[in-house]
Amino acid sequence: MVSRALSSCWRAVPAGLAHCDAVVAACLLPLALIVLISGLDDLALDAVCLWAWLRSQMRQRLHAPPRSASPKLGQKTIAIFVPLWHEHSVIAGMVEHNIAAIHYEKYHFFIGAYPNDDPTLDAVRDLESRFPHVHLAVCPHNGPTSKADCLNWIYQRMLLFEEHQSSAETIHFDIVVTHDAEDLIHPQALSYINACADDYDMVQIPVLPLPTPLRDFVHGIYCDEFAEWQTKDMRARQVMGSFLPSNGVGTGYTRRSLEMLATTEHNLIFEPACLTEDYENGLRLHKLKCKQRFVPLGGHGAGMVATREFFPRTARSAIRQRSRWILGIGLQCWERNGWRGGMREKYWFWRDRKGLLGNPISLLSNWVFAYGVVTCIAAQFTGTPWGLAKYSLYPWLLKATLGIQIIQTAVRVSCSARIYGLRFALAVPLRAVYGNWINTVATWKAVRSYVHARILHEPLVWVKTEHAYPSRSALVEHKRKLGEILIGSGYAEAVDVRRALDNLPSGIRLGEYLVERGTITEDELYEALSLQQSLPSGRLTLGDQQQRGARATTPRHARLARAAVPYLFRQHVSGEPGNPNRRSDADPARIYALVAAVSFGDAGEF
């Protein structure tokens, strides 16, 4: 009965389907040819990567990580640039975590902000007061302007910092590394950049989205795409000897390369008019014959050396960001640079710009494929002729394009599985279809903005992407040991920490032991713990103790259920013989916040 009902409904709409069949059949040949050409281009890139991999297996060079700098010797001084606009809610977490995580000593943060962004200025000034190697760079004009403009003023602030030092404490920055306010810098990233900077003028650390649940569909698109780009495209660029675009974050520039840009571009290190200054800088350095290096992804999963961050997690914000990418790379760069350069440069211009046509074509091909499958199944189910069968469908062409698409999907699945796991990667085909829709809308918005700006002779407007910083659970894998933080912060000498570890009594933690021996103070211990756990520490008032005292007696199971953070209270009393907390002075009650989160079960690794 159900079959008959469906069959009668299907036969009731033949006229409408006939028109659709005619349109689909007319589009099929040009659509298939475009998909075939683009697919062969992708296959050629796969072949280049396969050849490079086979060569690296024989020579055992490309897959080996670059030599890393020793903890104290051979380290160049690095300046980390972080441009901000309305980032007051995330910048403190970014700086605190990365200071605790980075396995490198000679670096400074230079953080740019605008005079009309008071909350961000206050947040950076607070960081500046707590960390001597954090410096605020205030742009001379109100914002927002562009990321490149802010970076240029940060560079000028770095030069002033170098000039206004005493002769006994002269610091000269050898490398500049760019980052955003939501970045998780890998503990070894600066060591890799430092090691490569002897031979290369620009070093790019891979960039990967942080893993998110399967239900976070939009962010999953970024995971798939970046897994493929960073595994295949970036490596192929270097193998082919073409220009290497900066990823915008995790890019290390030698001082020599920045001075060359300043000399040739009227002191504009970063081009303020560019919407994608990172892409432009890679091209500019290539034209100046500067050597560029992409650090290949090694290992699997969280062990890969890469800058991690969250990308847009809604379709609206993803379209907003991608429209800027397309506008900057696909249209503005085309306008600025044309097709100048050798064959390798022209080829990658084609790769980078073909999305202007490829994005809507991909969505259209998805629709045509779905239409053909649905109408074929419906015709088989109802026993009626398939409407498209009467047209010439070029079966050899369709089989070729289908085969290429299967291969490319398998490549993306393998790249995604290597980083995020097979279960996550199995959803690649579904996310790819959704990504085609997002990219098509973004392309339309980019082309519309470009045409509008050119007709009205207006400048292209830089569009900011909203940033979110990861929760503490996402930061655990980068957590440093307490001893490393104490040494890196100058609270303890390496020899004292090693001696304490060798003589550490059973059941006593390193921090407690060092305080008992007088090597460090309680204040220094809690400051180091706060850096390790990315939690604030400080003294609380007596009123806070009375108000929160009940929490200290809460049973452990209740604290776990509520995800509460316990406090360690210490009352300092004067003039009471035999009191273990007796102090010689009459300070008011001092209460220290214990920076151990319940989710870790203790105060961290000692």
C-alpha positions as CSV (number, residue, x, y, z in Angstrom):
1,M,0.0,0.0,0.0
2,V,2.8,2.4,0.9
3,S,4.7,1.5,-2.3
4,R,1.6,2.2,-4.4
5,A,1.0,5.5,-2.6
6,L,4.6,6.7,-3.2
7,S,4.4,5.5,-6.8
8,S,1.3,7.5,-7.5
9,C,2.8,10.6,-5.8
10,W,6.0,10.2,-7.9
11,R,4.0,9.9,-11.2
12,A,2.1,13.1,-10.3
13,V,5.2,15.3,-10.7
14,P,6.8,14.3,-14.0
15,A,6.5,17.7,-15.7
16,G,8.4,19.5,-13.0
17,L,11.1,16.8,-12.9
18,A,11.4,16.9,-16.7
19,H,12.5,20.5,-16.5
20,C,14.9,19.8,-13.7
21,D,16.3,16.8,-15.6
22,A,17.0,19.1,-18.7
23,V,18.8,21.7,-16.5
24,V,20.9,19.1,-14.8
25,A,21.8,17.4,-18.0
26,A,22.8,20.7,-19.6
27,C,25.1,21.5,-16.6
28,L,26.6,18.1,-16.4
29,L,29.3,18.3,-19.1
30,P,30.8,21.7,-18.2
31,L,30.5,20.9,-14.5
32,A,32.2,17.6,-14.8
33,L,35.1,19.1,-16.9
34,I,35.7,21.7,-14.3
35,V,35.7,19.2,-11.5
36,L,38.0,16.9,-13.5
37,I,40.6,19.7,-14.1
38,S,40.5,20.7,-10.4
39,G,40.7,17.1,-9.3
40,L,43.7,16.4,-11.6
41,D,45.4,19.4,-10.0
42,D,44.8,17.9,-6.5
43,L,46.1,14.5,-7.7
44,A,49.3,16.2,-9.0
45,L,49.8,17.7,-5.6
46,D,49.2,14.3,-4.0
47,A,51.9,12.9,-6.3
48,V,54.4,15.7,-5.2
49,C,53.8,14.9,-1.6
50,L,54.1,11.2,-2.1
51,W,57.4,11.7,-4.0
52,A,58.7,13.9,-1.2
53,W,57.7,11.4,1.4
54,L,59.5,8.6,-0.5
55,R,62.6,10.8,-0.8
56,S,62.6,11.6,2.9
57,Q,62.3,7.9,3.7
58,M,65.4,7.2,1.7
59,R,67.4,10.2,3.0
60,Q,65.9,10.4,6.5
61,R,66.0,14.2,6.5
62,L,62.7,15.8,5.8
63,H,60.8,13.8,8.5
64,A,63.5,14.4,11.2
65,P,62.7,17.4,13.4
66,P,65.1,20.3,13.4
67,R,67.7,20.4,16.0
68,S,66.4,22.1,19.1
69,A,68.2,24.6,21.2
70,S,69.7,23.6,24.5
71,P,68.0,25.1,27.6
72,K,70.5,27.9,28.1
73,L,73.1,27.8,25.3
74,G,72.5,29.0,21.7
75,Q,69.2,30.7,22.4
76,K,68.5,33.7,20.4
77,T,66.3,36.4,22.0
78,I,62.8,36.2,20.7
79,A,60.0,38.9,20.7
80,I,56.5,37.5,20.5
81,F,54.0,40.0,19.0
82,V,50.4,39.8,19.9
83,P,48.0,42.4,18.4
84,L,44.7,43.0,20.3
85,W,41.4,44.7,19.8
86,H,38.7,44.0,22.5
87,E,40.6,41.0,23.7
88,H,40.5,41.8,27.4
89,S,38.7,38.6,28.2
90,V,41.3,36.2,26.7
91,I,44.7,37.9,26.8
92,A,45.4,37.2,30.5
93,G,44.8,33.5,30.1
94,M,46.8,33.4,26.9
95,V,49.9,35.0,28.5
96,E,49.7,33.1,31.8
97,H,49.4,29.7,30.2
98,N,52.1,30.2,27.6
99,I,54.6,31.6,30.1
100,A,54.0,28.4,32.1
101,A,54.2,26.2,29.0
102,I,57.0,27.5,26.9
103,H,60.3,25.6,27.3
104,Y,62.5,28.5,26.3
105,E,64.1,31.2,28.4
106,K,65.1,34.2,26.2
107,Y,61.7,35.7,25.0
108,H,59.5,38.7,25.6
109,F,55.9,39.4,24.9
110,F,55.1,42.7,23.1
111,I,51.3,43.2,23.2
112,G,49.6,45.8,21.1
113,A,46.4,47.6,22.0
114,Y,44.6,50.8,21.0
115,P,44.0,53.9,23.2
116,N,40.2,53.6,22.8
117,D,40.2,50.0,24.2
118,D,40.5,50.7,27.9
119,P,39.5,47.1,29.2
120,T,42.3,45.6,27.0
121,L,44.8,48.2,28.1
122,D,44.0,47.5,31.7
123,A,44.4,43.8,31.2
124,V,47.8,44.2,29.5
125,R,49.0,46.6,32.2
126,D,48.1,44.1,34.8
127,L,50.2,41.5,33.0
128,E,53.0,44.0,32.6
129,S,53.1,44.6,36.3
130,R,53.2,40.8,37.1
131,F,55.7,39.7,34.4
132,P,58.9,41.7,33.7
133,H,59.1,40.3,30.1
134,V,55.6,41.4,29.1
135,H,55.4,44.9,27.5
136,L,52.5,47.0,26.3
137,A,52.6,48.7,22.9
138,V,50.0,51.4,22.5
139,C,49.1,52.4,19.0
140,P,49.2,56.2,18.5
141,H,45.6,56.2,17.0
142,N,42.2,54.8,17.9
143,G,41.3,51.4,16.6
144,P,40.5,49.2,15.1
145,T,42.6,49.7,12.0
146,S,44.1,46.4,10.8
147,K,46.2,43.6,12.3
148,A,49.1,44.7,10.1
149,D,48.9,48.3,11.3
150,C,48.9,47.1,14.9
151,L,51.9,44.8,14.3
152,N,53.9,47.7,12.8
153,W,53.4,49.8,15.9
154,I,54.4,46.8,18.1
155,Y,57.6,46.6,16.1
156,Q,58.3,50.2,16.8
157,R,57.7,49.6,20.5
158,M,60.2,46.8,20.4
159,L,62.8,49.2,18.8
160,L,62.2,51.7,21.6
161,F,62.6,49.0,24.2
162,E,66.0,48.1,22.7
163,E,67.1,51.8,22.7
164,H,66.0,52.7,26.2
165,Q,68.0,50.1,28.1
166,S,71.0,50.6,30.3
167,S,74.3,49.5,28.8
168,A,74.5,46.7,31.4
169,E,71.3,45.1,30.3
170,T,71.3,45.4,26.6
171,I,68.8,43.2,24.8
172,H,68.7,42.8,21.1
173,F,65.9,40.7,19.6
174,D,67.0,38.3,16.9
175,I,63.7,36.8,16.0
176,V,60.1,38.1,15.9
177,V,57.2,35.6,16.3
178,T,53.6,36.6,15.6
179,H,50.7,35.2,17.5
180,D,47.0,35.9,18.2
181,A,45.3,36.3,21.6
182,E,43.8,32.8,21.5
183,D,46.9,30.8,20.7
184,L,48.4,27.9,22.6
185,I,52.1,28.0,21.8
186,H,53.7,24.6,21.8
187,P,56.3,24.2,24.6
188,Q,59.0,23.4,21.9
189,A,57.9,25.9,19.2
190,L,60.4,28.6,20.1
191,S,63.2,26.1,20.2
192,Y,62.3,24.9,16.7
193,I,62.2,28.4,15.4
194,N,65.5,29.2,17.1
195,A,67.2,26.2,15.6
196,C,66.0,26.9,12.1
197,A,66.8,30.6,12.2
198,D,70.4,30.1,11.5
199,D,69.6,28.8,8.0
200,Y,66.2,30.4,7.2
201,D,64.8,33.9,7.3
202,M,61.1,32.8,7.9
203,V,60.1,29.7,9.9
204,Q,56.5,28.6,10.0
205,I,55.3,26.3,12.9
206,P,52.2,24.3,11.8
207,V,48.8,25.6,13.0
208,L,46.0,23.2,14.0
209,P,42.6,23.7,15.5
210,L,42.0,22.3,19.0
211,P,40.0,19.1,19.0
212,T,36.3,19.5,19.6
213,P,33.3,17.1,19.9
214,L,31.7,15.6,16.8
215,R,28.7,17.8,17.4
216,D,30.8,20.9,16.9
217,F,30.3,20.6,13.2
218,V,31.6,24.0,12.0
219,H,34.8,23.8,14.0
220,G,35.2,20.3,12.7
221,I,35.4,21.7,9.1
222,Y,38.4,23.7,10.2
223,C,40.0,20.6,11.8
224,D,39.7,18.7,8.5
225,E,40.9,21.5,6.3
226,F,43.9,22.5,8.4
227,A,44.9,18.8,8.9
228,E,45.1,18.5,5.1
229,W,46.6,21.9,4.4
230,Q,49.3,21.6,7.0
231,T,50.1,18.0,6.1
232,K,50.0,18.3,2.3
233,D,49.8,21.8,0.8
234,M,52.3,23.6,3.0
235,R,54.9,20.9,2.6
236,A,54.3,20.7,-1.2
237,R,54.9,24.5,-1.5
238,Q,58.4,24.0,0.1
239,V,59.2,20.9,-2.0
240,M,58.3,22.8,-5.2
241,G,60.3,25.8,-4.2
242,S,57.5,28.3,-4.3
243,F,56.7,31.0,-1.8
244,L,55.5,30.0,1.6
245,P,52.7,32.1,3.0
246,S,52.7,32.9,6.7
247,N,49.9,31.3,8.6
248,G,49.5,34.5,10.6
249,V,50.5,32.8,13.9
250,G,53.5,30.7,14.8
251,T,55.6,32.5,12.2
252,G,59.1,33.4,13.1
253,Y,60.9,36.2,11.2
254,T,64.6,36.8,11.6
255,R,65.7,40.4,12.3
256,R,67.5,40.4,9.0
257,S,64.3,39.6,7.0
258,L,62.3,42.3,8.9
259,E,64.9,44.9,8.2
260,M,64.9,44.0,4.6
261,L,61.1,44.5,4.5
262,A,61.5,47.8,6.3
263,T,64.1,49.0,3.8
264,T,62.2,48.0,0.7
265,E,58.7,48.9,1.8
266,H,59.2,52.3,3.5
267,N,59.4,50.9,7.0
268,L,56.1,49.0,6.6
269,I,57.1,45.5,8.0
270,F,53.5,44.4,7.6
271,E,51.3,45.9,4.8
272,P,48.5,47.8,6.6
273,A,46.2,47.9,3.6
274,C,46.2,44.1,3.2
275,L,43.4,42.1,4.7
276,T,45.7,39.0,4.8
277,E,49.1,40.5,5.7
278,D,50.4,37.1,6.6
279,Y,50.0,35.7,3.1
280,E,51.4,38.9,1.6
281,N,54.5,38.8,3.8
282,G,55.4,35.3,2.7
283,L,55.2,36.4,-0.9
284,R,57.2,39.6,-0.2
285,L,60.0,37.7,1.5
286,H,60.1,35.1,-1.3
287,K,60.6,38.0,-3.8
288,L,63.5,39.3,-1.6
289,K,65.1,35.8,-2.0
290,C,64.7,35.1,1.7
291,K,64.8,31.4,2.6
292,Q,61.6,30.0,4.1
293,R,61.0,26.9,6.1
294,F,57.8,25.0,7.1
295,V,58.4,22.7,10.1
296,P,56.7,19.5,9.0
297,L,54.1,17.8,11.2
298,G,55.8,14.9,13.0
299,G,54.3,12.3,15.3
300,H,50.6,11.9,15.9
301,G,47.8,13.6,17.8
302,A,48.6,16.0,20.7
303,G,52.4,15.3,20.4
304,M,52.7,17.2,17.2
305,V,54.6,20.5,17.4
306,A,52.0,23.0,16.4
307,T,50.2,26.2,17.4
308,R,46.7,25.2,18.6
309,E,43.7,27.5,18.8
310,F,39.9,27.6,18.5
311,F,38.5,28.7,15.2
312,P,34.9,30.0,14.6
313,R,32.3,27.5,15.8
314,T,29.2,28.9,14.2
315,A,28.4,29.2,10.5
316,R,27.9,33.0,10.7
317,S,31.4,33.6,12.2
318,A,33.0,31.1,9.9
319,I,31.5,32.9,6.8
320,R,32.7,36.2,8.2
321,Q,36.3,34.9,8.6
322,R,36.4,33.1,5.3
323,S,35.0,36.0,3.4
324,R,38.0,38.0,4.6
325,W,40.4,35.2,3.6
326,I,38.9,35.0,0.1
327,L,38.8,38.8,-0.2
328,G,42.4,39.2,0.8
329,I,44.0,36.1,-0.8
330,G,41.8,35.6,-3.8
331,L,41.0,39.2,-4.9
332,Q,43.1,41.8,-3.2
333,C,46.4,39.8,-3.7
334,W,45.4,39.2,-7.3
335,E,44.9,43.0,-7.7
336,R,48.2,43.8,-6.0
337,N,50.4,41.1,-7.5
338,G,48.7,39.8,-10.7
339,W,50.2,36.7,-12.1
340,R,53.8,37.8,-11.9
341,G,56.6,35.4,-11.1
342,G,57.9,32.1,-12.4
343,M,55.8,29.0,-13.2
344,R,55.9,27.8,-9.6
345,E,54.5,31.1,-8.3
346,K,51.9,31.1,-11.0
347,Y,50.8,27.6,-10.1
348,W,50.3,28.5,-6.5
349,F,48.5,31.7,-7.4
350,W,46.1,29.4,-9.3
351,R,45.8,27.0,-6.3
352,D,45.1,29.9,-4.0
353,R,42.6,31.7,-6.2
354,K,40.7,28.8,-7.8
355,G,38.3,28.8,-4.9
356,L,36.6,31.9,-6.4
357,L,35.2,29.5,-8.9
358,G,35.7,26.2,-7.2
359,N,33.7,27.0,-4.1
360,P,30.3,27.5,-5.8
361,I,31.1,24.7,-8.3
362,S,31.7,22.3,-5.5
363,L,28.3,23.1,-3.9
364,L,26.6,22.8,-7.3
365,S,28.3,19.4,-8.0
366,N,27.0,18.2,-4.5
367,W,23.5,19.3,-5.5
368,V,23.7,17.6,-8.9
369,F,25.1,14.4,-7.5
370,A,22.3,14.3,-4.8
371,Y,19.7,15.0,-7.4
372,G,20.9,12.2,-9.6
373,V,21.0,9.7,-6.8
374,V,17.6,10.6,-5.3
375,T,15.8,10.5,-8.7
376,C,17.5,7.2,-9.7
377,I,16.5,5.6,-6.4
378,A,12.9,6.9,-6.7
379,A,12.6,5.7,-10.3
380,Q,13.8,2.2,-9.3
381,F,11.5,2.1,-6.3
382,T,8.4,3.2,-8.3
383,G,9.2,1.3,-11.4
384,T,9.2,4.4,-13.6
385,P,12.0,5.4,-16.1
386,W,14.9,7.5,-14.8
387,G,14.5,10.9,-16.3
388,L,18.2,11.5,-16.8
389,A,18.7,8.3,-18.7
390,K,17.5,9.7,-22.0
391,Y,20.3,12.3,-22.0
392,S,24.0,11.7,-22.8
393,L,25.6,11.5,-19.4
394,Y,29.2,10.8,-20.4
395,P,29.7,7.8,-18.1
396,W,33.5,7.7,-18.5
397,L,33.7,11.4,-17.4
398,L,31.4,10.8,-14.5
399,K,33.4,7.8,-13.4
400,A,36.7,9.7,-13.6
401,T,35.4,12.6,-11.5
402,L,33.8,10.2,-9.0
403,G,37.1,8.3,-8.6
404,I,39.1,11.5,-8.1
405,Q,36.6,12.7,-5.5
406,I,36.9,9.4,-3.6
407,I,40.7,9.6,-3.6
408,Q,40.6,13.2,-2.4
409,T,38.1,12.4,0.4
410,A,40.3,9.4,1.4
411,V,43.3,11.8,1.6
412,R,41.5,14.2,3.8
413,V,40.2,11.4,6.0
414,S,43.7,10.1,6.5
415,C,45.1,13.5,7.3
416,S,42.3,14.2,9.8
417,A,42.5,10.7,11.4
418,R,46.2,11.1,12.0
419,I,45.6,14.2,14.1
420,Y,42.1,13.8,15.5
421,G,41.4,10.1,15.4
422,L,39.5,7.8,13.0
423,R,36.1,8.2,14.7
424,F,36.3,12.0,14.1
425,A,37.6,11.6,10.6
426,L,34.8,9.4,9.4
427,A,32.5,12.4,9.4
428,V,34.7,14.2,6.8
429,P,32.3,13.6,3.9
430,L,29.4,15.2,5.7
431,R,31.5,18.1,6.9
432,A,32.9,18.7,3.4
433,V,29.4,19.2,2.0
434,Y,28.5,21.7,4.8
435,G,31.9,23.4,4.2
436,N,31.1,23.8,0.5
437,W,28.0,25.7,1.5
438,I,29.9,27.9,4.0
439,N,32.6,28.6,1.4
440,T,30.1,29.4,-1.3
441,V,28.3,32.0,0.9
442,A,31.7,33.4,2.0
443,T,32.8,33.7,-1.7
444,W,29.6,35.6,-2.6
445,K,30.1,38.0,0.3
446,A,33.8,38.5,-0.6
447,V,33.1,39.2,-4.3
448,R,30.2,41.5,-3.4
449,S,32.4,43.5,-1.0
450,Y,35.2,43.8,-3.5
451,V,32.9,45.0,-6.3
452,H,31.2,47.4,-4.0
453,A,34.5,48.9,-2.8
454,R,35.9,49.2,-6.3
455,I,32.7,50.9,-7.8
456,L,32.7,53.4,-4.9
457,H,36.5,53.8,-4.9
458,E,36.5,52.8,-1.2
459,P,39.3,50.9,0.7
460,L,38.6,47.3,1.6
461,V,37.6,47.0,5.2
462,W,39.5,44.7,7.6
463,V,37.0,42.4,9.4
464,K,38.0,41.1,12.9
465,T,37.4,37.5,13.9
466,E,36.1,37.0,17.5
467,H,38.5,35.0,19.6
468,A,37.9,32.5,22.4
469,Y,40.5,31.0,24.7
470,P,40.5,27.3,25.5
471,S,39.2,26.1,28.9
472,R,41.8,24.7,31.4
473,S,41.0,21.1,30.4
474,A,42.4,21.8,26.9
475,L,45.6,23.2,28.4
476,V,46.6,20.2,30.5
477,E,48.9,18.6,27.9
478,H,51.1,21.7,27.8
479,K,51.5,21.9,31.6
480,R,55.1,22.3,32.8
481,K,56.6,20.7,35.9
482,L,56.9,22.9,38.9
483,G,60.7,22.7,39.0
484,E,61.0,24.0,35.4
485,I,58.8,27.0,36.3
486,L,60.7,27.8,39.4
487,I,64.0,27.7,37.4
488,G,62.6,29.6,34.4
489,S,61.1,32.3,36.7
490,G,64.4,32.8,38.6
491,Y,62.9,31.7,41.9
492,A,65.4,28.8,42.3
493,E,68.7,27.7,40.7
494,A,68.7,24.5,38.7
495,V,71.3,23.0,41.0
496,D,69.1,23.6,44.0
497,V,66.1,22.0,42.3
498,R,68.1,18.9,41.2
499,R,69.6,18.5,44.7
500,A,66.1,18.8,46.2
501,L,64.8,16.1,43.9
502,D,67.6,13.8,44.8
503,N,67.1,14.2,48.5
504,L,63.3,14.6,48.5
505,P,61.8,12.6,51.4
506,S,58.9,10.2,50.7
507,G,55.5,11.8,50.9
508,I,56.9,15.3,50.6
509,R,56.3,17.4,47.5
510,L,59.0,19.4,45.9
511,G,57.4,22.8,46.6
512,E,56.9,22.1,50.3
513,Y,60.5,20.8,50.6
514,L,62.0,23.9,48.9
515,V,59.9,26.2,51.2
516,E,61.0,24.2,54.3
517,R,64.7,24.5,53.2
518,G,64.3,28.3,52.6
519,T,65.2,28.0,48.9
520,I,62.0,29.7,47.9
521,T,59.3,31.6,49.8
522,E,55.6,30.7,50.0
523,D,54.7,33.6,47.8
524,E,57.1,32.3,45.1
525,L,55.7,28.8,45.4
526,Y,52.1,29.9,45.0
527,E,53.0,32.2,42.1
528,A,54.7,29.2,40.3
529,L,51.7,27.0,41.0
530,S,49.3,29.6,39.6
531,L,51.4,29.7,36.4
532,Q,51.4,25.9,36.2
533,Q,47.7,25.6,36.6
534,S,46.7,28.8,34.8
535,L,44.8,30.0,37.9
536,P,45.2,33.3,39.8
537,S,46.8,33.4,43.2
538,G,46.9,36.1,45.9
539,R,46.1,37.1,49.4
540,L,42.6,37.2,50.6
541,T,41.3,39.5,53.4
542,L,40.1,38.2,56.8
543,G,36.6,38.9,55.6
544,D,37.0,36.5,52.7
545,Q,38.3,33.9,55.2
546,Q,35.2,34.2,57.4
547,Q,32.9,34.2,54.3
548,R,34.5,31.2,52.7
549,G,35.7,29.3,55.7
550,A,33.0,26.8,55.4
551,R,34.3,25.7,52.0
552,A,37.5,24.4,53.6
553,T,35.6,21.9,55.6
554,T,33.5,20.7,52.6
555,P,33.9,16.9,52.0
556,R,36.0,15.9,49.0
557,H,33.1,14.2,47.3
558,A,31.1,17.4,47.5
559,R,33.9,19.4,46.1
560,L,34.2,17.0,43.2
561,A,30.5,17.1,42.5
562,R,30.5,20.9,42.6
563,A,33.9,21.3,40.8
564,A,34.9,23.7,43.7
565,V,38.4,24.8,44.3
566,P,39.6,24.2,48.0
567,Y,41.5,26.9,49.8
568,L,44.5,26.5,52.1
569,F,44.0,28.9,55.1
570,R,46.9,29.9,57.3
571,Q,46.4,32.2,60.3
572,H,49.5,34.1,61.3
573,V,49.4,34.7,65.1
574,S,51.9,36.7,67.1
575,G,52.9,36.2,70.8
576,E,51.6,32.7,71.4
577,P,54.3,30.4,72.6
578,G,54.2,26.9,71.0
579,N,51.9,28.0,68.2
580,P,53.1,26.4,65.0
581,N,52.0,29.4,63.0
582,R,53.7,31.9,65.3
583,R,55.3,34.8,63.5
584,S,57.5,37.5,64.9
585,D,55.5,40.3,63.4
586,A,51.8,41.3,63.9
587,D,50.6,41.0,60.3
588,P,46.9,40.7,59.8
589,A,45.6,37.4,58.7
590,R,47.1,36.2,55.4
591,I,45.3,33.7,53.4
592,Y,46.7,32.0,50.4
593,A,44.6,30.6,47.6
594,L,45.6,27.1,46.8
595,V,45.8,26.8,43.1
596,A,45.0,23.1,42.9
597,A,41.9,22.5,40.8
598,V,39.8,19.5,41.9
599,S,39.9,18.1,38.4
600,F,43.6,17.4,38.8
601,G,43.3,15.9,42.3
602,D,46.3,17.8,43.6
603,A,48.4,20.8,42.9
604,G,50.1,19.4,39.9
605,E,53.3,17.6,38.9
606,F,56.2,18.2,41.3
